[in-house]
Amino acid sequence: MKRYFWLLICLFLGACTTGESTATPVAQAITATPILLATVTATAEPVIAEINATMAVTPTHTPEPTLTPTPIPPPTGRIYFLWDPQPLPISGFGNSVQSLLLATPDEVSTTWNIETVLEGLVGWPAAVLSPDKTQIALSPIEDANQDGFASQEGYNRGFDAPNLYLFDLINAELTAVTTNFPNIRPWEIYWLPEGQTLLLGQNHTISLVSPVDQIKQIGPAFSTRIEWSQLSPNARLIIVNFVSGELLGLDIVTEEELFTLEGIGGRGLKGIWSPDSKWIILHRAPGSEFFFVDGKTFALSSMTIEGSMGLMAWSPINSTLVIHEFTDNYSRLLLVNPKDLTVEPLVEMSTDTTLGYLGWSPDGAHVLYLLKQGLTGSLVTVDMNNGEHQTIWHDEAIGRFNFLGWSPDNEWMILFAGQGSFYGRGDHAGVYMLHRRGNTLHQLVETSEFSDPYGFFWLP
């Protein structure tokens, strides 16, 4: 009996000593929030079509970006852009003088180093990258009347004018292509695919220019002033829009006038080529009718939608067009096929919002748009495969917004946002890089109290 009693005591003491334990802390994940025609050729007759699209219900927007499962590598490469680095004066905006700047990522931090590679470019010169990405064509304002001063106001009054220059990105050399002020329309400068010749739109002529051959006029000198000219991406055809309302198709190789369209052109008309050169869309905002010109047959087709048309953008991989249609009762995005004039609904939006940007990803897999409600803006992507929406960037103080381009690997986008509707003192603004999956935002440069930068090229 005693033996049994002592055995029970021993078992009780052993249980007490083994019952102690140590608590293990649990790690808690913290979610990081990013800072922040009618005359045409006999090849085809115009087709007039009335299109009434019926909208389908679209998926609900994702309120916040979904965290990516793996870390996103930081952006790389080099970014060239134009910017006036002088702070804005206390009153007025003064005379803009741009510098060509180069931004490269710091190897240690996530900041970018900014250096000046060219300065003293008066006005707002155009910047056009050559096909081989080794040269930039620039059109700075110079002292045409030889009064010792060149300015944007001198250009506005007809005293000063631009000349054409080429800046070699490899050797950092600036070369004058013209010195006689040939009435360059600064935003109508196009490189030909061979990379040695540029096409210049002028007030009454279209010309080819190169450092070797200088200026060669193609086609006649027109008696009517040119409103704008648009070169097709394959550099075969240039559409010329005259202030008189006439449109002309000109072959830049044979100099043949391929077709003439009466009563469509003139002031206010916009023309945008598809990237594959198959179509050019013509539209005068905010009208409901727009036209397609076939880039091969030059046939004209017309299409009318129910509402008014705003922004539009071509797919980079095919001839699909996305357009913004709006009325007092609805606002939506539509996909349009110019070949058969069919319409497919894509996105339905609230009528108390506005569209601040519309575009595509370089692979054509996503449509991007900036939806604004007051100063609050959200950059949204729509997956063209499954229709899913994702908000990849959101800001509650967007007065103005510019989408500036894509990185060479098509993974990053570069954008500009400012608080005010126009730059000025007291306005906060900056240039940012955003990954296409969202969540990761890098500031390239803050531009508060400065004019807005432009002319961005992101190279490897």
Residue pairs with C-beta under 8 A, 6 or more apart in sequence:
31 67
32 439
34 393
34 438
34 439
34 440
34 441
35 441
35 443
36 393
36 395
36 432
36 441
37 46
37 247
37 259
37 261
37 262
37 264
37 291
37 293
37 300
38 46
38 261
38 262
38 263
38 264
38 300
39 259
39 260
39 261
39 262
40 46
40 259
40 261
40 298
40 299
40 300
41 258
41 259
41 297
41 298
41 299
43 297
43 298
43 299
44 294
44 297
44 298
44 299
44 300
45 299
46 299
46 300
46 301
46 302
47 299
47 300
47 301
47 302
47 341
48 301
48 302
49 301
49 302
49 303
49 304
49 341
50 304
51 303
51 304
51 305
51 341
51 342
51 343
52 306
53 305
53 306
53 325
53 332
53 334
53 343
53 344
53 345
54 345
55 330
55 332
55 345
55 348
56 345
57 348
58 345
58 346
58 347
58 348
58 387
58 389
59 387
59 388
59 389
60 389
61 378
61 380
61 389
61 390
61 391
62 388
62 389
62 390
62 391
63 391
64 391
65 390
65 391
65 392
65 437
65 438
65 439
66 390
66 438
67 439
68 437
68 439
72 435
72 437
72 439
72 440
74 105
74 110
74 442
75 105
75 407
75 411
75 412
75 433
75 435
75 442
76 105
76 407
77 105
77 407
77 408
77 458
77 459
77 460
78 102
78 103
78 104
78 458
78 459
78 460
79 102
79 103
79 104
79 112
79 414
79 444
79 456
79 457
79 458
79 459
80 100
80 101
80 102
80 103
80 117
80 136
80 169
80 455
80 456
80 457
80 459
81 100
81 101
81 103
81 404
81 431
81 453
81 454
81 455
81 456
81 457
82 98
82 99
82 100
82 101
82 121
82 125
82 127
82 453
82 454
82 455
83 98
83 99
83 101
83 445
83 447
83 450
83 451
83 453
83 454
84 96
84 97
84 98
84 99
84 450
84 451
85 99
85 101
85 116
85 450
86 94
86 97
86 450
87 449
87 450
88 94
88 423
88 424
88 425
88 449
88 450
88 451
90 425
93 451
95 122
95 151
95 152
95 153
96 122
96 123
96 124
96 152
96 451
97 119
97 120
97 121
97 122
98 119
98 121
98 122
98 123
98 124
98 125
98 140
99 116
99 118
99 119
99 120
99 121
100 116
100 117
100 118
100 119
100 121
100 127
100 136
100 138
100 167
101 114
101 115
101 116
101 117
101 453
102 114
102 115
102 116
102 117
103 112
103 113
103 114
103 444
103 445
104 112
104 113
104 115
105 111
105 112
105 113
106 112
106 113
110 442
111 443
112 442
112 444
112 445
114 445
117 172
118 167
118 172
118 174
120 140
121 138
121 140
122 140
122 141
122 142
122 150
122 151
122 152
122 160
123 140
123 141
123 150
123 151
123 152
123 155
123 162
124 152
124 186
124 454
125 138
125 139
125 140
125 141
125 162
125 186
126 137
126 138
126 139
126 186
126 187
126 189
126 455
127 136
127 137
127 138
127 454
127 455
127 457
128 136
128 137
128 189
128 190
128 191
128 198
129 135
129 136
129 191
129 457
130 136
130 137
130 191
130 195
131 191
131 193
131 194
131 195
132 195
133 169
133 457
133 459
134 168
134 169
134 170
135 166
135 167
135 168
135 169
135 195
136 166
136 167
136 169
136 457
137 164
137 165
137 166
137 177
137 189
137 191
137 198
138 164
138 165
138 166
138 167
138 174
139 162
139 163
139 164
139 165
139 184
139 186
139 189
140 162
140 163
140 165
141 150
141 151
141 152
141 154
141 155
141 160
141 161
141 162
142 150
142 160
142 161
142 162
142 163
142 181
143 149
143 150
143 154
143 160
144 150
144 154
144 159
144 160
144 161
144 181
145 154
145 159
145 160
147 159
150 160
151 160
154 160
155 161
155 162
161 181
161 183
161 184
162 181
162 184
162 186
163 176
163 177
163 178
163 179
163 180
163 181
163 182
163 184
164 176
164 177
164 178
164 182
164 184
164 189
164 198
164 200
164 209
165 174
165 175
165 176
165 177
166 174
166 175
166 177
166 211
167 173
167 174
167 175
168 174
168 175
169 459
175 211
177 198
177 209
177 210
177 211
177 214
178 184
178 209
178 214
178 215
182 200
182 202
182 207
182 209
182 215
183 202
183 203
183 204
183 205
184 200
184 202
185 200
185 201
185 202
185 203
185 226
185 228
185 229
188 200
188 201
188 228
188 229
188 230
189 198
189 199
189 200
189 201
190 198
190 199
190 231
190 235
191 197
191 198
191 199
192 198
192 199
192 208
192 235
193 234
193 235
196 210
196 211
196 212
197 208
197 209
197 210
197 213
198 208
198 209
198 210
199 206
199 207
199 208
199 209
199 231
199 235
199 238
199 252
200 206
200 207
200 208
200 209
200 215
201 226
201 228
201 229
202 226
203 225
203 226
204 221
204 222
204 223
204 224
204 225
204 226
205 217
205 219
205 221
205 222
206 217
206 218
206 219
206 229
206 238
206 240
206 250
206 252
207 215
207 216
207 217
207 218
208 215
208 216
208 218
208 252
209 215
209 216
218 250
218 252
218 255
219 250
219 255
219 257
222 240
222 242
224 242
224 243
224 244
224 246
225 242
225 243
226 240
226 241
226 242
226 243
227 241
227 242
227 243
227 265
227 266
227 267
227 269
228 241
228 271
229 238
229 239
229 240
229 241
230 238
230 239
230 241
230 271
230 272
230 273
230 280
231 237
231 238
231 252
231 273
232 238
232 239
232 273
232 277
232 280
232 295
233 273
233 274
233 275
233 276
233 277
234 277
235 252
236 251
236 252
236 253
236 277
236 295
237 249
237 250
237 251
237 252
237 258
237 277
237 295
238 249
238 250
238 252
239 247
239 248
239 249
239 271
239 280
239 293
240 247
240 248
240 249
240 250
241 247
241 265
241 266
241 269
241 271
242 248
242 265
242 266
243 266
243 267
244 265
244 266
245 262
245 263
245 264
245 265
245 266
246 260
246 261
246 262
246 265
247 260
247 261
247 262
247 264
247 265
247 282
248 257
248 259
248 260
248 261
249 257
249 258
249 259
249 260
249 293
249 298
250 256
250 257
250 258
251 257
251 258
258 298
259 298
261 293
261 300
264 282
264 291
265 282
268 284
268 285
269 282
269 283
269 284
270 282
270 283
270 284
270 285
271 280
271 281
271 282
272 280
272 281
272 312
272 314
273 279
273 280
273 295
273 314
274 280
274 281
274 295
274 314
274 319
274 321
274 338
275 314
275 315
275 316
275 317
276 318
276 319
277 295
278 294
278 295
278 296
278 319
278 338
279 292
279 293
279 294
279 295
279 319
279 338
280 292
280 293
280 295
281 290
281 291
281 292
281 312
281 314
281 321
281 338
282 290
282 291
282 292
282 293
283 289
283 290
283 291
283 309
283 312
285 308
285 309
285 310
286 308
286 309
286 310
287 308
287 309
288 304
288 305
288 306
288 307
288 308
288 309
289 302
289 303
289 304
290 302
290 303
290 309
291 300
291 301
291 302
291 303
292 300
292 301
292 302
292 303
292 338
293 299
293 300
294 300
294 301
301 338
301 341
303 336
303 341
305 323
305 325
305 334
305 343
306 325
306 327
307 325
307 326
307 327
307 330
308 325
308 326
308 327
309 323
309 324
309 325
310 323
310 324
310 325
310 326
310 355
311 323
311 324
311 355
311 357
311 358
312 321
312 322
312 323
312 324
312 358
313 321
313 322
313 358
313 359
313 360
313 367
314 320
314 321
314 360
315 321
315 322
315 360
315 364
316 360
316 361
316 362
316 363
316 364
317 363
317 364
318 364
319 337
319 338
319 339
320 335
320 336
320 337
320 364
321 335
321 336
321 337
321 338
322 333
322 334
322 335
322 336
322 346
322 358
322 360
322 367
323 333
323 334
323 336
324 331
324 332
324 333
324 355
324 358
325 331
325 332
325 333
325 334
326 332
326 351
328 351
329 351
330 348
330 351
331 348
331 349
331 350
331 351
331 353
331 355
332 345
332 346
332 347
332 348
332 349
333 345
333 346
333 347
333 349
333 358
333 367
333 369
334 343
334 344
334 345
334 346
335 343
335 344
335 345
335 346
336 342
336 343
337 343
337 344
346 367
346 382
347 367
347 369
347 382
347 389
349 355
349 371
350 373
352 373
353 371
353 372
353 373
354 371
354 372
354 373
355 369
355 370
355 371
355 372
356 370
356 371
356 372
356 377
356 398
356 401
357 368
357 369
357 370
357 379
357 401
357 402
357 403
358 367
358 368
358 369
358 370
359 367
359 368
359 369
359 403
360 366
360 367
360 368
361 367
361 368
361 381
361 406
361 410
361 436
362 406
362 410
363 410
364 384
365 383
365 384
365 385
366 381
366 382
366 383
366 384
366 436
367 381
367 382
367 384
368 379
368 380
368 381
368 382
368 403
369 379
369 380
369 382
370 377
370 378
370 379
370 380
370 398
370 401
370 403
371 377
371 378
371 380
372 398
372 401
375 396
375 397
375 398
375 399
375 419
376 394
376 395
376 396
376 398
377 394
377 395
377 398
377 401
377 417
378 391
378 393
378 394
379 391
379 392
379 393
379 394
379 415
379 434
380 389
380 390
380 391
380 392
381 389
381 390
381 392
381 436
382 388
382 389
383 389
383 390
390 438
391 438
392 434
392 435
392 436
392 437
392 438
392 439
393 415
393 434
393 438
393 441
395 417
397 419
397 428
398 417
398 418
398 419
399 418
399 419
399 420
399 421
399 422
399 427
400 416
400 417
400 418
400 420
400 421
400 422
400 423
400 429
400 452
401 415
401 416
401 417
401 418
402 415
402 416
402 452
402 454
403 413
403 415
404 413
404 414
404 415
404 416
404 431
404 454
404 456
405 413
405 414
405 456
405 457
405 458
406 412
406 413
406 414
406 458
407 413
407 414
407 433
407 458
408 458
408 459
408 460
410 436
411 435
411 436
412 433
412 434
412 435
412 436
412 458
413 433
413 434
413 435
413 436
414 431
414 432
414 433
414 434
414 444
414 456
414 458
415 431
415 432
415 433
415 434
416 429
416 430
416 431
416 432
416 447
416 452
416 453
417 429
417 430
417 432
418 427
418 428
418 429
418 430
418 447
418 452
419 427
419 428
419 429
420 426
420 427
420 429
423 429
423 447
423 450
423 451
423 452
425 449
426 449
427 448
427 449
428 448
429 446
429 447
429 448
429 450
429 452
430 443
430 444
430 445
430 446
430 447
430 448
431 443
431 444
431 445
431 447
431 453
432 441
432 442
432 443
432 444
433 441
433 442
433 443
433 444
434 440
434 441
434 442
445 453
447 453
